[in-house]
Each structure stands twice: as C-alpha cells, then as structure tokens.
C-alpha cells in the first residue's frame, strides 16, 4: 500500500520506493544501513522524545512488578501525561518507593505521573495488549492511606487551586505537586492562579523549593518572605567525576545527562534564576550573567579545572564564564559549544541561500517543512516579545504590578538584547564545537580567531532544533562523553 511503500527520498529514480518498517535507522558512509531502534513506541512530551519501551524495561526491573505498560493519556485537553499500568507479582506496590526507584534510573521527564495497578493487562482478541482499554488513573489506596487534609482555610484554598490545575482530587497538605502529575508548564499556570487569588506574585523557583501545600502555605504566611533565588539546578548529582555545568535551558541538560553516564555529575544554569524577586526586570549583560553564574558554580566546585557547555546563544555566556574564570587564575579544561557559529553582520545573504538549498538536497522534503515550522515559531516568538513590551507599558501607566509570566518574557527579551551587544574578546584556551548536520557547512572562522588554542569540531546527525531529541541527543551525548573522558584522566577532585 502507498502508506507502507513510500518514495525513496535519496534516489534519483522517481519510481524508487522504500518499505516503511517502523524502525529507526541511518545510512552510513559505506552505503550500509545501521539499525538504531523501533519508533512505534516513541512519543513526544513537552519537547522530549520518549521511548516508552525504555520506561517499561526499567519498571519490570523492580522486584514487585510482573508486567508494565506505559502510555500517554490526555484526559484533560492539552495536558498530556505519562501513565504506567503495572501488574504486581503478589501484593500492592508502594508507589512512592517505585517512583524513587525510577528516579534513580531515568531522567525526571521519563518518570510517569501516575501508576495504576491491574490484575491483568487488557488484551485484544488476537492476544495483544489493548492500549485503548486502560482505565483513567484514580486515587490509590496508598493515596488514601497517606492523605492528610489541609489544616486551615489558606491550605484549603491552595488545595483547591492544586486540584483545579492538576485535575486530581483530593490533594493533601503533604502531596508533592510534581509527584501528583505537575510539570513546569502546569507550574506556570498554578502560579498565575495563586497570584490572581492571593495577590502575591511568586517566582518559578518557589514551586520547586516548596512543592507541597504545607510548604507553600508557610511561604504565603511569612511576612516579607523572599525566595532564595538560585540559577543553579541539579540535573545529575551522582558521580565521581568533576561536574559539567550546562548553560542554557535545563530541559536540554536533562535530555543530555543520561547519555553522559552515571559517573558524570551535571548541573544546569537557568536564566529564570536571575529573575529579581521585587517584580522588576533587570537590564542584563553577558558579563553580569557570567559573574552570577560563577558564584553559583563555585558553591559546588570552588576550584578548577571546570567543564562548561553552552547551546546556541547561551554559548556566549559560557564563553564569558570561561574568560572570567581564567582571569581568576582558574583552569577551564573543557569549553564546549553546541550548534553555534559566531558570524559577522557582513555575512552575504547568498551564503544562507546556498546553504538552504544544499541542505534541502541532502535531507529531502522533510527539511523544507522543518524550516517552515522553525520560521513560524521564530516569528511567533518575536511577536510575543514585542507584545510583552506593549503590555509592560500598559501596566506602568496604570501602576499595576507586572504579572510573573510577563516578567519572564521581559527577562528573555533582555537576554536576547544582551547577546546582541556582547563583544567577545580573544580567549587563550580551546573550544570544542558540536555542529548539527544542518549547520556543519557554516563558517567557523570567527571562533578560530577568538580561540588561541584552536577549535575542535564534531559533526552530530540532526537539525539545529532537534539535537536534544532521541536519537540525536544520544549521539551528541556520546561525543561529549568521549571529550569528557579524555579530560577526566588524573583530574584532581575539587568539589566543595
């Protein structure tokens, strides 16, 4: 059929066909095809590509689980969640213990929001698991057993908001927002609801530091309470090696960390950790950001050598961090850039045009549609940032406090402006550059001029905006791990 026998995208013969098997593979330079994985059970959730079978494989490693199936449910429109259905071997399983077991083996975004115990898996007439027959998750006996009711009116109001956002009832005062199905996008919604209900604008860091009703209520009760702002986020704390500090969205750091191995600690440095608590928006500079990040870095590792990594625009911040550390007589053993090229304003337009057609011929029609989606997202982002400036003016005219979501948008705008005004100075060390296939033909001469130690370049399969999706992120992590392995030999331990 036409949906199985598809046109061959790499053949000049218009009649050539490929059979769509559902496997993930890639062409090798010698013409052979390397099998990577099945893609039937791959799903995308909040920007991450997830292999459901990988989660199921870890679940059945747990001593009390006989069978496990993981699916994505969308019981509330726009709210997709991972749900694990398990058949226990003998008795009821403690979900909190099982969740902790998974957290030790999987990144947070792959840990299911809920566990549903079944006596047996539902089957189709031909004996296969019927994934459409699974029941919606409800409250378990363990939830009832551990439930502690809110103690006062404030906690009850918060519980009502939790239940509204999470679509879970009831919520106890010690229930963890993230363990009951919450995630960063829902956290933004929750904080907006809390600001509307209580007139208190709280930062994203608040929900991470106080994820239960009881803890959050204590924050609201305290007069003059200020959240302890931290840009540093722990991604992977375990391991005997010196840590890698990833500058940029910590979502990317979470996606990358599993490929680096269990012995490699990873920390993320998040822009939103620089958001002031007084509702203002700082006028950022790359130099100032680097100073703030260094303070955070040195709470974990007071002395070098340091491993730094930055993706796209955040590579400029990583570069400035390396400069300032060297000025403090500290060693930077690795300065890694992921998919970034610092060009000049005089880069001819025809170079971009030629590169687009070269990539289109190499990658086929999928690249064209990818670029269309990329441009739409780019212009949507630009429009939202412009509208945020107009919204800020309106609030200033009325004297109203800026909503938290608006503060975050303005912070992003300030960040982009800081990148545009940053003038990098010559760097005495070397740069390790990982370039997607999409960007590998770009001119890296500016980086070569800046780095006295030279630029070491690695090609990574994929496009600029899907490097942190499976399987591209696995290859990226493999290459980065090789670089870290070479530098980790005989490194002294300097952790504080």
TIZA-878998 format. One record per residue: x negated, y negated, z negated of N, C-alpha, C, O in turn. Coordinates in steps of 0.2 Angstrom, whole numbers, plus 5000, padded with zeros to 4 digits. Layout:
BEGIN
XYZXYZXYZXYZ/...
END
This chain:
BEGIN
499650065000500050005000499649945000499049944998/499949885002499549825003499249794996498749764996/499549814990499349794984498749834982498349804977/498649894984498049934982497449924988496949924986/497649924994497149914999497149845001497549825005/496649814998496549734999496049715004495549755005/496049655007495549635012494849635009494749615003/494349655012493649655010493349585010493249565015/493249555004493049485004492349475006492149415008/491949525007491249515008491049545015490449555017/491549565019491449595026491649545031492149515030/491249545037491449505042491949535047492249505051/492149605045492649645049493349625046493449645040/493749595050494449565047494849625045495349615041/494749685048495149745046494849785040495149835038/494249765038493949805032494349795026494649745025/494449855022494849855016494449885010493949925011/494649865004494449894998495049924995495549894995/494849974991495450004987495349974980494849984977/495849944977495849914971496049974965496549994965/495449994962495550044957495750024950495950064946/495649964948495749934941495049944937495049934931/494549954941493849954937493549884939493649854943/493049864934492649804934491949834936491649874933/491749804942491049824944490749764948491049704948/490149774950489749714953489249744958489049804957/489149714964488749734969487949714966487849664963/487549764968486849754966486449734972486749744978/485849704972485549684977485349734982485249724988/485249794980485149854985485749884988485749934992/486349854987486949874990487349924986487949934988/487149944981487449994977487949954972487949894972/488449984970488949954965488849984958488850044957/488849934953488749954946489449954943489749904943/489650004940490250014936490149974929489649994926/490549934927490549894921491049914916490949934910/491649924918492249934913492849944917492949924923/493449964913494049954916494349894914494149864909/494749864918495049794917495849804916496149754914/496149864916496849864915497049844908497549814907/496649854903496749834896496449764894496349754888/496149734899495849664897496449614897496849604901/496449574892496949514891496549454889495949454887/496849394890496549334889497049304883497649294884/496649284878497049254872496649194870496049204867/496949134870496649074868495949064870495549044867/495849074877495249064880494749124880494249114884/494949174877494449234876494749284880495349304880/494349324884494549384887494349444882493749444879/494849484881494849534876494949604879495449614882/494549644877494649714879494949754873494749764868/495649764874496049794869495749864867495849884861/495449904872495249964870494649964865494550014861/494249914865493749904861493949894853493649924849/494549854853494849854846495149914844495049934838/495449954848495750014846495150064844495250104840/494550064848494050114846493750094839493650144836/493750034837493550014830494050034825493850064820/494650024827495250044822495150124820495250134814/495050164825495050234824494450254820494450314818/493950214820493350224816493550224808493150254804/494050184807494250184800494550254797494950284800/494350274791494450344789495150354788495350414789/495550314787496350324786496750314792497350324792/496450304798496850284804496750344809496250364810/497350374811497350434815497350404823496950434827/497850364824497950334831498050264830498250234825/497850224836497950154836498050124843497650154847/498450084843498650044850498649974848499049954844/498349934852498349854851498649824857498449844863/499149784856499449744862499549674860499349654854/499649634865499849564864500549554864500849574869/500849524859501549504859501649434859501249394857/502249414862502349344862503149334860503549324864/503249354853503949354851504149274850504849264850/503749234850503949164850503649134856503049134857/503949094861503649064867503049024865503048984861/502549044869501949004868501449024863500949004862/501649074859501249094853501149174854501449214852/500549184857500349254859499949274853499449244850/500049344851499649364845499449434847499749474850/498849454844498649524844498949564838498949544833/499349624840499649664835499349734836499349764841/499149764830498949834830499449874827499749864822/499649934831500049984829499650044827499250074831/499750064821499250124819499750174816500250164813/499450234817499750294814499250324808498750344810/499450314802498950334797498850414796499350444798/498350434794498250504793498650534788498950594788/498650504782499050534776499550484773500150494773/499250424770499750384767499650314769499350294774/500050264766500050194768499350164767498950184763/499150124772498450094773498550024770498949984771/498050004766497949944763497749894769497149904771/498149854771498049814777497449764776497049744780/497449734770496849684768496149724769495749694771/496149784766495549824767495349834774494749834776/495849854778495749874785495549804789495149814793/495849754787495649684790494949674789494549644793/494749684783494049664781493549714785493049694787/493749774786493349824790493249794797492749804799/493749774800493749744807493349684807492949674812/493349644802492949584802492249594802491849554805/492049644799491349664799491049694805490449694807/491549714810491349744816491549704822491249714828/491949654822492249624828492249544826492349524820/492249504831492249434830493049414828493449454830/493049364825493749344822494349344827494849364826/494149324834494749314838494949384841495449394844/494549444839494749504841495149544835495349604836/495149514829495549544824496249534824496449474825/496649584824497449574825497749534820497449534814/498249504822498649454817499049494812499149474806/499249554814499649594810499549674812499349694817/499749714807499649784808500349814806500649794801/500549864811501249894810501049964810500749994814/501250004804501250074803501750114806502350094805/501650164810502150204813502050274811501450294810/502550314811502450394810502150424816501850474816/502350394822502050424828502150364834502550324833/501750374839501750324844502350334849502450394850/502650284851503250294856502950314862502450294865/503250364866503050394872503550384877504150384876/503250384883503750384889503850454891503550504888/504350464896504550534897503950574900503950644899/503450544903502850584905502350594900501750614902/502450574894501950584888501450524887501050534883/501550474891501050414890501350364884501950364883/500850334881501150284876501550224879501350194884/502150214877502650164879502450104876502750094870/502050064879501849994875502449944875502449904871/502949954879503549914878504049934873504549894872/503949984870504450014865504149994857504550014853/503649964857503349944850503849894846504049854850/503949904840504449854836504049794835503449794834/504449744834504049674832503849684825504149724821/503249654823502949664816503449624811503749574812/503549654805503849634800503449634794502849644794/503749614788503349614782503249694779503749734779/502649704777502549774775502649774767502749734764/502549844765502649854758502049814754502149794749/501449814757500949784754501049714753500849684748/501349674759501549604758502049594752501949544748/502549644751502949634746502649644739502749604734/502149694739501849704733501349644731501349634725/501049614735500549554734500949494734500549444733/501549484735501949424736501949384729502249414724/501749324729501849284723502149224726501949184730/502749204723503149154725502849084724502449074719/503049034728502748964726502948944719503548964717/502548904716502648884709503048824708503348814702/503048774713503448714712503648694718503648724723/504048634718504348604724503848594730503948604735/503248564728502748554733502548614736502448614742/502348664733502148734736502748764740502548794745/503348754738503948774742503948744748504148764753/503848674748503848634754503348654759503448664765/502748664756502148694761502348764763502248774769/502648804759502848874762503348864767503248904772/503748824767504248814772503948794779504148814784/503448754778503048724784502648784787502648794793/502348824783501948884785502448934789502248954794/502948944786503448994789503748964795503749004800/503848904796504048874802503548874808503748894813/502948864806502348864811502148944813502048954819/502148984808501949054809502449104811502349154813/503149074810503649124811503649184807503749244810/503449174801503349234796503749214790503649154787/504149264787504549244781504549314777504649364779/504449304770504249244767503449234766503049284768/503249174764502549164763502449144756502749104753/501949184753501749174746501249124745500849104750/501149104739500649054737499949074738499449034739/499749134739499149164740499049194747498449224748/499549184751499449214758498949164762498949104761/498549194765498049164769498349144776498549184780/498249084778498549054784498349094790498749114795/497649114791497349144796497549224796497549254801/497549254790497749324790498449334791498649394792/498949284791499649294792499749274800500349264801/499249264804499349254811499149184813499249174819/498949144809498749074811498049074815497649124814/497949024819497349014823497248934823497648904821/496748914827496548844827497148804830497248744828/497448834835497948794839498548784834498848724834/498748834831499348834826499148784820499548754817/498448784818498248744813498348664814498548634810/498248654821498348584823499148564822499248514819/499548614824500248604823500448594816500848554814/500148634812500348634805500148574802500548544798/499548544803499348484800499748424802499848374799/499948424809500448374811501048374807501348324806/501348434806501948444802501848414795502248384792/501248434792501148414785501048334785501248304780/500748304790500648234790501348204790501448154787/501748234794502448204795502848204789503248164787/502748264785503148274779502948244773503348214769/502248234772501948204766501648144767501448104762/501548114774501248054775500448054774500148004772/500148114774499448124772499148154779499348214780/498748124782498348144787497748184785497248154782/497648244786497148284784496748314790497048324795/496148334789495648354794495748424796496048464791/495548454801495548524803495148564798495348624797/494648534795494248564790494648584784494448634781/495148544783495548564776495848634777495848664772/496148654782496448714783495948774782496148824780/495348764785494848814784494548814777494448874774/494548764773494248764766494848784761494648804756/495448774763496048784759496548824763497048794764/496448884764496948924769497548954766497948974769/497648944759498248964756498648914753498448854753/499248924752499748874749499448844743499448784742/499248884738499048864732498448814732498448764729/497948834737497348794738497548724741497248674739/497948734746498148674750498548624745498448564746/499048654741499348614736498948574732499048514730/498448604729497948574725497648514728497548464725/497448514735497148464738497648404739497448344737/498348414740498848364740498948334733499148274733/498848374728498948344721498348294719498548254715/497848314721497248274719497248204722497348194728/497248154717497248084719496548064722495948084719/496548034727495848014730495448074733494848064734/495748124734495348184736495048174743495448144748/494448184744494148184751493848254753493548284749/494048274759493748334761493048334762492748284765/492648384760491948384761491848404768491948464770/491648354772491548364779490948404781490348394778/490948454785490448494787490448514794490948544797/489948494798489948504805489748584806489848604812/489448604801489148674802489648734801490048724796/489748774805490148834804489748894805489348904809/489948944800489549004800489949054805490549064805/489549074810489849124815489649194814490049234813/489049204812488749274810488249264805487649254807/488449274799487949254793487449314792486849304790/487549374794487149434793486549434797486549404803/486049464795485449474800484849454796484749414792/484249484798483649474795483249424799482649404797/483449404805483049354809483249284807483649264804/482849234810482949164809483549154813483749184819/484049104811484649094814484649054821484149014822/485149064825485249024831485748974829486248994827/485548914831486048854830486348844837485948814841/487048854838487348834844487648774843488148764839/487548724848487848654848488348654853488248664859/488948644851489548634855490148674852490148684846/490648684856491248724854491048784851490748824854/491348794844491148854841491548914844491348974842/492048904848492348954852491848994856491849054856/491448954859490948984863490449024859490249084861/490248994853489749034849490049094847489749144846/490749094845491049164843491049214848490949274847/491149194855491149234860490449264862490349324864/489949224860489249244862488949284857488549334858/489049274850488749304845488749384845488249414844/489249424847489249494847488749524851488449574850/488549484857488049514862487349504859486849534862/487249464854486549454851486349504846485749504844/486849544844486649604839486749584832486849524830/486849634828486949624821486449594817486549564811/485849594819485249564816485149484817484649454814/485549454821485449394823485949344820486549344822/485749304815486249254812486449204817485949184821/487049184817487249124822487649074818488049094814/487449014819487848954816488048904822487748894827/488648884821488948834826488948764823489048754817/488848714827488848644825489448614829489348604835/489948594826490548574829490648494829490548464823/490848464834490948394835491448374830491348314827/492048404828492548384824492348384817492648354813/491748414815491448404808491248334807491048314802/491148294812490948224812491548174811491348114811/492148204811492748154811492748124804492748164799/492748054803492748024796493448044793493948054796/493448044786494048054783494447994782495048004779/494247934784494647874782495047854788495347804788/495147904793495547894799495247844804495647834809/494647824804494347784809494047834814493947894813/493847804820493447844825492747814825492747754827/492247854824491547824825491347814832491547844837/490947764833490647754839489947794839489447774837/490047854843489447904842488947884847488947844852/488347904845487747904849487447974848487548004843/487047994854486748064853486248064848486148114844/485848014847485348014842485648014835485448054830/486247984833486547984827486848054826486748084820/487148084831487448154830486848204829486948244824/486348194832485748244831485548234823485348284820/485448174821485248164814485748204809485548234804/486448194810486948234806486848304806486848344801/486748334812486748404813486048434810486048484807/485548394810484948414807485048424800484748474797/485348374797485448384790485848444788485748474783/486348464792486748524791486248584792486248634788/485848584798485448644799484948654794484848714792/484648604791484148614785484448634779484048654774/485148634778485448664772485348744773485448774767/485348764779485248834780484548854781484348904778/484148814785483448834786483048774785483048724790/482748764780482348694778481748684783481648624784/481448734785480848734789480948774795481248824796/480548754800480448784807480148854806479848864801/480048884812480248874818481048874819481348924816/481348834824482048834825482248864832481848854836/482848894832483148914838483748874839484248874835/483748834845484348794847484548814853484248834858/485248804854485548824860486148774862486548754857/486248744868486748694869487048714876486748734881/487748704877488048724883488348654886488648614882/488248644892488448594896488248524893487648514892/488748484892488548414889488248414882487848374880/488348464878488048474871487348494872486948484867/487048514878486348524878485948454877485448464875/486248404878485948334877485848324869485348304867/486348344866486248344858485748394856485348374851/485748454859485248504857484548474858484048484855/484448444864483848414866483548364861483048364859/484048314859483848264854483748294848483248274844/484048344846483848384839483148404839482748394835/482948434845482348464846481748404846481248414842/481948354849481548294848481448274841480848254839/481948264838481948234831481548284826481148264822/481648354827481348404823480548394824480148404820/480348394831479648384832479348324829478748324827/479748274829479548204826479348214818478948184815/479748264815479648284808479148334807479048364802/478748354813478248404812478548474811478148514808/479148484814479448544813479348584820479448554825/479248644820479248684826479948704829480348724825/479948704836480548724839480348784844480048774849/480548844842480248904845480748914851480448944856/481348894851481748904857482248844858482648824853/482248814864482748764866483048794872482748784877/483648814871484048854877484648804879484948784875/484648794886485248764889485648814893485348854896/486248804892486748854896487148804901487548764899/486948824907487348784913487348714912487848684912/486748684913486748614913486148594917485648614917/486248544921485748514926485848434925486348404926/485248404923485248334922485048304929484448294930/485548274933485348244939485248174938485248144933/485348134944485248064944485848034948486248074951/485947974946486547944950486447934957486947924961/485847944960485747944967485848004970485648014976/486048064967486148124970486548124976487148104975/486348134982486848124988487448164987487448224985/488048134990488648174989488648234994488948284992/488248234999488248285004487948355000488048405003/487548344995487248394992487848434988487848494988/488248394985488848434982489248464987489548524986/489348434993489748464998489448525001489848575002/488848525002488448585004488448644999488548705001/488448624993488448674988489148714987489148774986/489648664988490348694988490448744993490648804992/490248734999490348775005489848845004490048895006/489248835002488848885001489148934996489148994997/489448904990489748954985490348984988490549044986/490748944992491348974995491249034999491549084999/490649025003490449085007490249145003490349205005/489949134998489649184994490149214990490149284989/490649184986491049204982491749224985492149264982/491949194991492549204994493149164991492949114988/493749174994494349134992494449124985494649064983/494249164980494349154973494049094971494249064966/493449084974493049024971493448954973493448914969/493748954979494148894981494748884976494748824973/495048934974495648924969495348914962495648874958/494748934960494448924954494348844954494448814949/494048824959493848744959494448704959494448654956/495048724962495648684962495848684955496048634952/495848744951496048744944495648694940495848664935/494948704941494448664937494648584938494548554933/494748564944494848494946495448474942495548414940/496048514943496648494939496548484932496748434929/496148534929496048524922495648464920495748434915/495148454924494748394923495148324924495048284919/495548324929495948254929496448254924496648194921/496748314922497248314916496848284910497148244906/496248314909495848294903495748214903495848184898/495548194909495348124909496048074908495948024905/496548104911497248064910497348064902497548004900/497348114899497548124892497048074888497348044883/496448074889495948024886496147954887496047914882/496347934893496547864894497147854891497247794888/497647894891498247884887498147874879498447834876/497647914877497447904870497247834868497347814862/496847804872496647734871497247684871497247644867/497747694875498347654875498747674869499047624866/498747734867499147754860498747714854499147694850/498147714855497747684849497947614848498047584843/497947574854498147504854498847494851498947444847/499247534853499947534850499947534843500347504839/499547584840499547594833499247534829499447514824/498747504833498347454830498847394829498847354825/499247384835499747324835500247334829500447284827/500447394828500947404823500747414816501047414811/500047424816499747434809499847504806499647514801/500047544811500147614809499447654808499047634812/499447704804498847744804498847794810499347814812/498247804812498147844818498247924816497947944811/498747954820498848024819498148064820497748044824/498148124816497548164817497348184824496748184826/497848204827497748234834497448174839497048184843/497748114837497448054841496748044839496348024843/496548044833495848034830495448084834494848064836/495648144835495248194838495048184845494548184848/495648154849495548144856495048084857494648084861/495148034852494647974852493947994851493447964854/493848044846493248064845492848104851492248094852/493248134855493048174861492848114866492348124869/493248064867493148004871492447974869492047964874/492347964863491747934860491147974862490547954863/491248044861490748094863490448084870489848084872/490948084875490848084882490448014883489948014887/490647964880490347894881489547904878489147874881/489447934873488847944870488347984875487747964876/488648034878488248074883488048024889487448034891/488547984891488347944897487847894896487447874900/487747874889487247814888486647844885486147804884/486547914884485947934882485447944887485547964893/484847914885484247914889483747964886483347944881/483648024889483148074886482448054887482248024892/482048064882481348054883480948114884481148174882/480348114886479948174888479848214881479748184876/479848274883479848324877479248374878479048394883/478848384872478248414873478348494873477848524875/478948514872479048594872479248614879479248574884/479548674879479848704885480548714884480848704878/480948724890481648734890481748804893481548814898/482248834890482448904893483148884896483648864892/483248894902483848874906484248934909483948974913/484848944907485348994909485848964914486248914912/485748984920486248954925486749004928486549054930/487348984929487849024932487649034939487348984942/487949084943487849084950488049024953487749004959/488648994951488848944954488448884954488348844959/488048874949487548814948486848834950486448784949/486648894952485948904952485548874958484948864958/485948844962485648804968485548734966485348694970/485748714960485648644958484948624957484548664955/484848564958484148534957483948524950484248494946/483448564947483248564940482548514939482248524934/482448474944481848434944481748384938481248374935/482348364936482348314931482148344924481748324920/482448404923482248444917481448464917481148464912/481248484923480548494924480048434922479548444919/480348374924479948314922479948304915479448274912/480448314912480548304905480148354900479848334895/480148414902479848464898479148474900479048504905/478748454895477948464897477848544897477348564901/478148584893478048654893478348694899478248754899/478748654903479048694909479748714907479948714902/480048734912480748764912480748834915480548854920/481048884910481148954912481848964914482248954910/481948984920482648994922482849064923482549104925/483549074920483849144921484549134925484849084923/484649174929485249174933485749224929485649274927/486449194928486949234925487549234930487749184932/487749304931488349304935488949264932489149264926/489349234937489949204935489949124937489449104940/490449094935490549024937490448984930490349014925/490448914931490248874925490748884920490548884914/491348884921491948884916492148954914492648964910/491849014916492049074914491449114911491449174910/490849074910490249114907490349144900490049194899/490849114896490949144890491549194890491849204884/491749214895492249274896491849334897491349334900/492149394895491949454897492049474905492649454907/491549494908490949524906490349474907489749494905/490449414909489949364910489549354903488949344903/489949344898489649324892489149384889488649374885/489349444891488949504889488249494892487749504889/488249474899487549474902487249414900486649414899/487549354898487249294895486949314889486349294887/487349344884487049364878486449414878485949404874/486449454883485949504884485249464886484749484883/485349414890484749374892484449334887483849334885/484949304883484749264877484449304872483949284869/484749364871484449404866483749424867483249434863/483549434874482849454876482449394874481849404872/482649334875482249274874482149274866481549254864/482649284862482549284855482149334853481749324848/482149394856481749454854481049434854480649454850/480849404860480149394861479849344856479249344854/480349294854480049244849480149264842479749234838/480449314841480549334834480049374831479949384825/479549404835479049444833478549404828478349354830/478449424822478049394817478249324815477849284812/478849314816479149244814479149244806479449294803/478949194802479049194795479749184793480149144797/479949204788480649184785480649124782480249114777/481049074784481049004781481748994778481848934777/482149044777482849024775482849004768482549024764/483348944767483448924760483948954757484048944751/
END
